Amino acid sequence: QVQLVESGGGLVQPGGSLRLSCAASGFTLDYYAIGWFRQAPGKEREGVSCLSTSDGNAYYANSVKGRFTISRDRGKNTVTLRMNSLTPEDTAVYYCATHFTGQYGLSGCRVSVFDNWGQGTQVTVSS
């Protein structure tokens, strides 16, 4: 059964850090793009960071550049989003998602491209 499970969300103070993990089961992440997306109340879901395993291309939204880092653990078949210097504006439900790219990879991080989604994990940044 193909499944993505996010973990690592929680409550953190402004300026703090969190590490989100997305565990894939039922398939390996080779030749996939893996993305982290978020949706705040009343807002559309947006791409935060995406990684293309075929070519190593990584995308970051302007709002998180320099603060967030996406990485893959091949052995554990997981993708991690390290989030530093968090602000209240980062508060949202964070989802991971995948899209099969084959050998050609993927650039960008558009919600509409990704077709396999996890259930989401809540991140709240508040003092």
Backbone bond lengths (Angstrom), bond angles and torsions (degrees), N, CA, C in turn:
res aa  C-N    CA-C-N  psi(-1)  N-CA   C-N-CA  omega(-1)  CA-C   N-CA-C  phi
1 Q - - - 1.450 - - 1.526 109.18 -
2 V 1.325 115.82 125.12 1.451 121.35 179.66 1.517 109.51 -75.87
3 Q 1.311 115.68 125.60 1.460 118.65 -174.96 1.522 110.53 -150.92
4 L 1.334 115.18 145.42 1.455 122.64 172.50 1.521 107.23 -123.24
5 V 1.324 115.77 132.19 1.458 119.92 -179.44 1.519 108.94 -129.73
6 E 1.332 115.43 120.32 1.465 121.11 178.73 1.521 109.73 -90.95
7 S 1.314 115.09 151.11 1.458 121.09 174.16 1.521 108.57 -152.03
8 G 1.327 115.31 165.06 1.459 119.98 173.84 1.510 115.39 105.67
9 G 1.326 117.38 -4.46 1.450 118.74 178.35 1.521 111.71 -70.71
10 G 1.317 115.21 173.19 1.454 119.73 178.82 1.505 111.80 160.58
11 L 1.320 114.47 -165.80 1.456 122.46 179.56 1.524 109.33 -101.09
12 V 1.310 116.32 130.59 1.458 121.10 -179.79 1.517 108.92 -140.88
13 Q 1.310 116.50 149.76 1.463 120.66 178.55 1.522 110.52 -78.45
14 P 1.318 117.21 155.09 1.471 119.67 175.04 1.515 111.06 -54.01
15 G 1.324 115.00 137.53 1.457 120.62 -176.55 1.511 114.00 89.90
16 G 1.317 116.70 -9.42 1.450 120.77 -178.22 1.511 113.39 -83.24
17 S 1.324 115.00 -175.09 1.463 122.13 -176.83 1.517 110.96 -130.94
18 L 1.309 114.97 152.45 1.460 122.37 172.24 1.516 108.34 -143.00
19 R 1.321 114.58 154.77 1.453 119.50 174.59 1.521 108.12 -124.39
20 L 1.304 115.85 117.66 1.461 121.77 176.36 1.525 109.63 -95.43
21 S 1.320 115.49 141.58 1.449 120.66 178.63 1.519 109.82 -124.48
22 C 1.307 115.88 141.54 1.464 122.51 176.96 1.519 107.31 -123.13
23 A 1.314 116.16 113.42 1.463 121.57 -179.78 1.515 109.96 -99.43
24 A 1.316 116.10 125.18 1.457 121.48 178.39 1.517 109.94 -99.05
25 S 1.318 117.11 136.34 1.460 121.52 176.45 1.524 109.11 -134.17
26 G 1.319 114.85 151.37 1.456 119.91 -179.02 1.509 114.30 86.81
27 F 1.330 116.91 -5.83 1.462 121.28 177.75 1.532 107.27 -163.45
28 T 1.326 115.95 163.00 1.456 119.78 174.31 1.525 109.01 -102.73
29 L 1.321 115.11 155.79 1.455 120.37 -173.55 1.533 113.68 -83.79
30 D 1.299 117.85 2.00 1.465 119.95 175.94 1.522 109.92 -60.74
31 Y 1.339 115.67 136.20 1.470 122.61 179.60 1.518 113.68 65.34
32 Y 1.319 115.86 24.89 1.453 121.29 174.52 1.530 110.19 -117.91
33 A 1.301 115.07 153.46 1.459 121.07 163.06 1.522 106.62 -97.69
34 I 1.314 114.96 136.67 1.463 121.21 178.39 1.519 107.79 -120.65
35 G 1.291 114.84 130.56 1.456 118.50 -177.51 1.518 112.62 -126.38
36 W 1.301 114.17 150.67 1.463 122.31 168.84 1.526 107.30 -109.09
37 F 1.313 114.44 129.38 1.448 121.71 -178.73 1.516 108.64 -127.99
38 R 1.310 117.00 161.02 1.462 119.04 177.85 1.525 110.08 -142.76
39 Q 1.309 113.64 153.26 1.453 119.84 178.27 1.521 108.99 -139.91
40 A 1.316 114.62 116.48 1.457 121.46 176.42 1.529 108.83 -91.72
41 P 1.332 117.38 157.92 1.472 119.93 -179.66 1.518 111.33 -56.40
42 G 1.332 115.65 129.88 1.447 120.90 177.98 1.509 115.31 77.72
43 K 1.327 117.33 4.15 1.464 120.67 -178.94 1.520 110.55 -120.02
44 E 1.309 115.35 160.52 1.450 120.44 176.75 1.530 110.46 -76.05
45 R 1.306 114.22 154.52 1.462 119.19 174.91 1.525 108.94 -67.41
46 E 1.321 116.02 138.05 1.458 120.82 -177.43 1.518 110.97 -131.99
47 G 1.314 114.45 151.17 1.457 120.00 176.26 1.513 110.89 -77.83
48 V 1.304 117.12 130.51 1.461 123.06 179.73 1.525 110.30 -100.76
49 S 1.324 115.61 -52.26 1.461 120.30 -179.37 1.510 108.87 -157.62
50 C 1.296 116.13 138.98 1.464 121.63 179.54 1.515 110.37 -135.05
51 L 1.315 114.97 146.60 1.458 121.82 -179.10 1.518 108.98 -129.00
52 S 1.308 116.34 129.90 1.451 122.21 177.77 1.518 108.37 -102.00
53 T 1.329 117.95 114.46 1.462 119.78 -174.03 1.525 112.05 -73.19
54 S 1.319 118.43 -23.63 1.458 120.46 -177.66 1.515 112.31 -68.98
55 D 1.336 117.05 -37.97 1.461 119.41 -176.78 1.518 113.09 -125.15
56 G 1.322 117.41 1.78 1.457 120.35 177.81 1.509 114.82 75.51
57 N 1.306 116.88 6.73 1.454 119.97 -178.28 1.527 110.40 -67.96
58 A 1.313 116.54 130.80 1.468 122.09 178.91 1.518 109.35 -120.97
59 Y 1.323 114.64 138.69 1.460 122.04 179.11 1.523 109.31 -119.89
60 Y 1.319 115.57 141.19 1.449 121.01 173.67 1.527 108.97 -131.96
61 A 1.312 116.06 136.66 1.454 119.66 171.97 1.530 108.96 -64.54
62 N 1.307 116.73 148.92 1.464 120.21 -178.14 1.527 111.80 -56.78
63 S 1.312 115.78 -34.16 1.460 119.86 -176.33 1.529 113.58 -68.57
64 V 1.341 117.20 -15.78 1.468 119.48 -177.29 1.524 112.90 -119.42
65 K 1.309 117.72 -3.25 1.467 120.25 -179.31 1.515 110.61 -58.04
66 G 1.316 115.31 133.86 1.453 121.23 -179.62 1.514 113.72 85.21
67 R 1.327 117.17 -10.46 1.467 120.38 -179.52 1.521 112.21 -115.29
68 F 1.327 116.88 -33.76 1.465 121.95 -177.17 1.527 109.57 -108.81
69 T 1.325 115.25 147.42 1.455 120.98 176.95 1.524 109.46 -136.53
70 I 1.315 115.95 129.06 1.462 120.77 177.68 1.518 108.78 -103.06
71 S 1.328 116.22 140.73 1.457 119.94 -179.67 1.524 109.28 -151.29
72 R 1.310 113.79 161.41 1.462 120.01 -177.57 1.516 109.49 -123.59
73 D 1.330 115.20 138.67 1.463 121.97 172.27 1.521 106.10 -109.40
74 R 1.315 114.94 104.11 1.466 119.92 -175.34 1.517 111.40 -62.86
75 G 1.311 117.13 -41.94 1.462 121.19 -176.18 1.520 112.74 -65.32
76 K 1.332 116.13 -36.21 1.463 120.57 -178.86 1.526 112.21 -92.66
77 N 1.327 116.39 -7.02 1.466 121.38 -178.58 1.532 110.66 57.61
78 T 1.316 114.93 44.51 1.460 120.98 -179.13 1.521 110.36 -127.84
79 V 1.301 114.94 160.53 1.458 122.58 173.06 1.523 107.57 -127.84
80 T 1.308 116.11 133.61 1.451 122.13 -175.88 1.521 110.12 -115.62
81 L 1.321 115.20 141.77 1.459 121.49 171.91 1.517 107.51 -116.72
82 R 1.299 115.35 110.63 1.457 120.97 177.49 1.519 107.55 -90.71
83 M 1.335 115.91 124.36 1.463 121.01 -175.89 1.519 109.35 -119.38
84 N 1.314 116.78 119.86 1.457 122.68 179.08 1.532 110.11 -116.83
85 S 1.313 114.78 164.50 1.470 121.69 176.24 1.533 111.36 49.80
86 L 1.299 114.94 48.74 1.460 120.07 -175.79 1.525 111.30 -68.43
87 T 1.307 115.35 145.47 1.457 123.03 177.52 1.530 109.01 -124.63
88 P 1.332 117.59 163.17 1.473 119.09 177.52 1.525 113.31 -56.17
89 E 1.322 116.93 -26.06 1.456 120.50 178.80 1.524 112.75 -68.69
90 D 1.312 117.49 -13.59 1.464 121.25 176.86 1.526 112.29 -85.59
91 T 1.309 117.22 -4.23 1.455 120.93 179.19 1.524 110.81 -64.50
92 A 1.322 115.78 125.31 1.469 121.13 -177.42 1.522 108.84 -178.52
93 V 1.319 115.39 170.88 1.457 120.56 165.34 1.522 106.60 -86.88
94 Y 1.318 115.43 128.39 1.461 121.52 -178.47 1.529 108.94 -104.78
95 Y 1.318 114.32 132.08 1.454 121.94 -179.48 1.524 109.89 -120.85
96 C 1.320 116.17 145.11 1.453 118.44 166.25 1.526 108.50 -106.43
97 A 1.303 115.25 154.11 1.455 121.23 -177.23 1.517 109.39 -153.24
98 T 1.310 115.53 157.74 1.463 120.08 -179.65 1.523 110.99 -130.25
99 H 1.318 113.40 159.19 1.461 121.64 174.64 1.517 107.79 -148.06
100 F 1.323 116.52 128.84 1.463 120.21 179.63 1.523 109.85 -74.13
101 T 1.320 116.69 124.41 1.467 120.75 -177.44 1.521 112.85 -109.82
102 G 1.328 116.43 -16.56 1.452 116.83 -171.14 1.514 110.12 70.30
103 Q 1.313 116.38 -158.23 1.452 120.41 -174.73 1.515 113.98 -75.23
104 Y 1.299 119.72 -9.77 1.454 121.45 -171.15 1.516 114.28 -88.59
105 G 1.312 117.77 -14.50 1.445 118.82 177.71 1.509 113.08 75.26
106 L 1.321 115.26 -175.50 1.459 121.79 -176.18 1.518 108.79 -149.76
107 S 1.304 115.69 136.96 1.461 118.97 171.73 1.527 108.67 -111.14
108 G 1.278 116.80 153.16 1.454 120.45 -179.78 1.510 111.85 87.23
109 C 1.341 114.77 -173.78 1.461 120.45 -171.83 1.523 109.70 -155.26
110 R 1.315 116.48 55.78 1.458 120.06 -176.61 1.516 111.51 -86.11
111 V 1.303 116.42 132.14 1.462 122.11 -178.14 1.524 110.88 -55.58
112 S 1.313 116.94 -42.09 1.472 121.04 -172.78 1.524 113.24 -66.14
113 V 1.326 117.01 -18.20 1.467 120.17 -177.62 1.526 111.52 -79.74
114 F 1.294 117.50 -29.59 1.458 121.96 -171.30 1.523 110.47 -87.79
115 D 1.333 115.77 137.73 1.456 119.20 -168.63 1.517 115.53 -127.80
116 N 1.313 117.50 -0.11 1.463 120.23 176.41 1.518 106.77 -129.66
117 W 1.335 117.18 118.28 1.460 121.86 -169.64 1.507 112.45 -121.49
118 G 1.325 115.87 146.13 1.443 121.37 170.22 1.516 110.56 -82.51
119 Q 1.321 114.88 -177.45 1.469 120.04 -174.34 1.534 112.27 -88.01
120 G 1.303 117.42 -14.41 1.457 121.20 177.35 1.514 113.09 96.20
121 T 1.327 115.07 155.02 1.453 121.89 176.19 1.531 107.79 -139.73
122 Q 1.315 116.04 137.73 1.462 121.56 -174.90 1.523 110.09 -82.53
123 V 1.326 115.19 132.25 1.459 122.52 171.29 1.522 107.54 -119.83
124 T 1.313 115.79 123.56 1.462 121.51 179.37 1.520 108.63 -124.52
125 V 1.320 115.36 123.39 1.462 121.40 178.87 1.521 107.28 -111.22
126 S 1.313 115.19 111.36 1.456 119.73 -174.67 1.509 109.89 -159.71
127 S 1.326 114.79 147.66 1.452 119.31 175.57 1.531 110.54 -92.95
